[in-house]
Amino acid sequence: MANILICDDEKDIVEALKIYLSSDDYSLFTAYDGLEAIETVKNNDIDLILLDIMMPKLDGIRTTHMLRKITNVPIIFLTAKSEDSDKILGLDIGADDYITKPFNPIEVSARVRSHLRRFTQLGSKIENSSVLKTGGIILDDERKQVTVDGENVDLTPVEYGILRLLMQNPGKVFSSDEIYSNVWKEAPIASDGVVSVHIRHLREKIEINPSEPRYIKVVWGHGYKMEAENDKYKKA
């Protein structure tokens, strides 16, 4: 059973979409603004999102930008005919499709089925316990393969070991000695310099801007961590 999130600040529209999709085998979740939608995605295994553009607190454009940091599920915009520029911007930042109000129930159902089928058949939905995901990074431990935003990344065995350790423990801070012991499997000796060099090389391969890393963070005086996805929404 697929889990679908419907997000619109107009409750009548949410209720109408629930009726349109009730005949299919879906579990339906609802939200009425962007912040609520993000919390729902963080706390549930959502497979597809129907998202209004014009909403209070956090509009659909900014919500999509934030959602794409934590999920790759299909996002279908709910738009008015006058929002053409917003449709284009939404598609540019990661939305998959849009449906124009007023809705045709048959079209809504067909679009949802189509995107769910594509999402599942192309293997975008990650169900294998050996696969780790943080933002745009996917680490497949069975295949020893790492991709960032869909692109393969070649890592040395040490870089791979560091990344796997941090991704297995999001938000946990590891000292250089702890990283060395876990990855090198030996007692740490002068580990600070060795680990920092490998962290730098790893960042150069997985970060868009290594000098302002999105994923691997330094906790000064303590060590390194893979930023937990929930932390991305907390202000520094």
N, C-alpha and C positions, 0 to 999 in steps of 0.2 A: 504494500500500500504506500503510495507516494504522499508526502507531507507538503501541503501547499500553504504559503502565507499570502493572505490578502491584506493589503495595506492601503487605506484611503481614509481621509478625514471625514468623508460623508458616509454616515452609517447606513443610509438607504442603499448606496452603491455596494457597500460591503455585503449587505444582506442579499442584494440581487445576485451578486457573483456567487455567493454561497448556494443560492438556489440553482444557478446555471450549472454549477459543478457537482451538485449533490447526487446526480444520477450516476456519476462515475465513482470508482472505488478510491476516493481520496480522503485523507485526514486533513481537515481545514483548520488553519490558525488565522487569527485576525489581529490587526494592529491599526491604530488611527493616526499615527504620526511616525516620522522617520526614526526617532529615538526608540520608540516602542518596537519598531520593526527590527532594529539592530539587536535589541535585547532578546527578542524572540528567536532570531537566528543563532545567537550565541548560546542559547539554552535549549535548543531543539534541533533535531536532524531534519532541516528543511531541504526539500528537493527542487522547489520552484517558487519564485516570488512574483506576485502581481502587485505593482507599485505605482501609486499615483504620483504625478509630478508636483502639483501644487498642494503643499501641505504645511501646516503650522510647525513651529519648532525647528524642523529639519526637512527641507524639501526633497523631492525625489532624486534630483541631480546629486546633491551632497550625500544623501543616503546611499546612493549607488556607489559613489566614490569610496565611502567607508566600508560598505559591504564587500567590495571587491578585494579588500585587504584580508578578509576572513573566509570568503566562500567563492566558489566558481559555479554555483548553481545558476540556471537560467533566470534572468530577470526580464519581465515583460512590463513595459510602461503602460499605465492607463492615462491617456492624454485627451485634451480637448483639441478641436480642429485648429484653434488659433495658436497652438504651441509647437509649430513646426521647428523653430530654432532649438527649442528644448529637446525635441525628439532627436535631432541630429547630435546635439551635445551629449545626450544620454547614451546614444549608441557609441559615440567616440570614447566615453569613459568606462564602457563595459556592459551596458544593457544589451540584451539580445534581440528584442523586438518591441513593438508597441501596438496597442489596440486603441482605436479612437472612440470616444464617447459620442453619442449613445451606443451601447454595445449590442452587437448581434449575438445572442446566446450560442448559436451554432458555431460562430467564428471563435468565440472565447474558448469553447470546449475543444475545438480543433487545434487552435494555437497551443493550448496547454498540452494536449496529447502529443503534438508534434515535437515540442521542445523537450518534454520528458523522455520521449523515445530516443531522440538524438543524444541527449545527455547520458542516458544509460548505455546505448549501443556504442558510443564512442569511448566508453570507459572513463568518463570524467568523474563519475561517482566512485569514491574511494571506499571500499568495504574490506579490503585486505588488512589484517591487523599488522602485517609487516610493513605497511606503508605509513609514513609519517608526513604530516602536512602542517606547515606554518605559513600563513599568507600565500605568496606565490611559489613557495619552495615545496617540492614533493620529493621525498626520499623513499625509494623502494629498496628495502634491505635485502629482499630475495634476489633481485637483479643487480644489486649494488649500483643503482642508477639514481642520479639526482637531476631534477629539472627545475629551472627557475622561470616562471611565467611561460611555461611550455617549451622552453629551450633546454637541450641537454647541456650539462655542465660537467667538465672533466676535473675530478678532484684526485689528489694523491691519496694513498691509504690513510695517512695521518690526518689530512684535511677532512676526509670522509668520516674518520673516527670521531674527530672533534664535533663535527656537525651533527652526527647521529646522537652523541651524548647530550648535546644541548637541546636538540629537538625532542628527545625522549623525556626531557625534564624542563618544559617551558616555564620560565619565570624563576627557576632555581639558579642561585649564584654558585659558580664553581671557582675555587681558587686555582691558580696556575698549578700548584702541587696536585690538586685533585684531578685536574684535567690530564696532567702528565701521568699520574698513576693509573687512571682509567684507560687512556689511549695507548700509552707506551707499555703498560703492564709491568712497570718496574718502579723502584723507589725513585722519587724525584730528586734530581741534583741540578741546582741552578736552573730551575724550570721556568722562571719568569721570562727570561730572554727567549728561550726556545719556543715556549707557547705563544708569546706575543708575535713572533715572526710568522708562525703558522696561522694565527688568527688574522693577521694582516693579509696574507695571501688568500685565505678563505674569503675574507670580505671582498677582495678585489674580484672574485669570481661570482659571488652571489648578491652583492649589493649594487644598486644603481649608482649610488654615490658613496664609496667606501669611507670618505671622511665624515659623512653624516649617516651612519648605518641605521637601517630600519630594523634589522633582525638581531644581529649580535651586538649586544650592548656591554660597555664597561661599567662596572660598579666600582668606583674609585676606592682603592684600599682593600677591596674584597675579591674581585675577580671578574668573571664574565658570565653572561646569561643570554639565552635565547628569549627575546621578549615574548611573553605570553600574549595571546591574541586579545584577551580581555584588557590588558594593559594599554593597548593602542588607543583606547578611548578615554584614558585618564590624562588630565592635563599635568604637565610637569610642574 
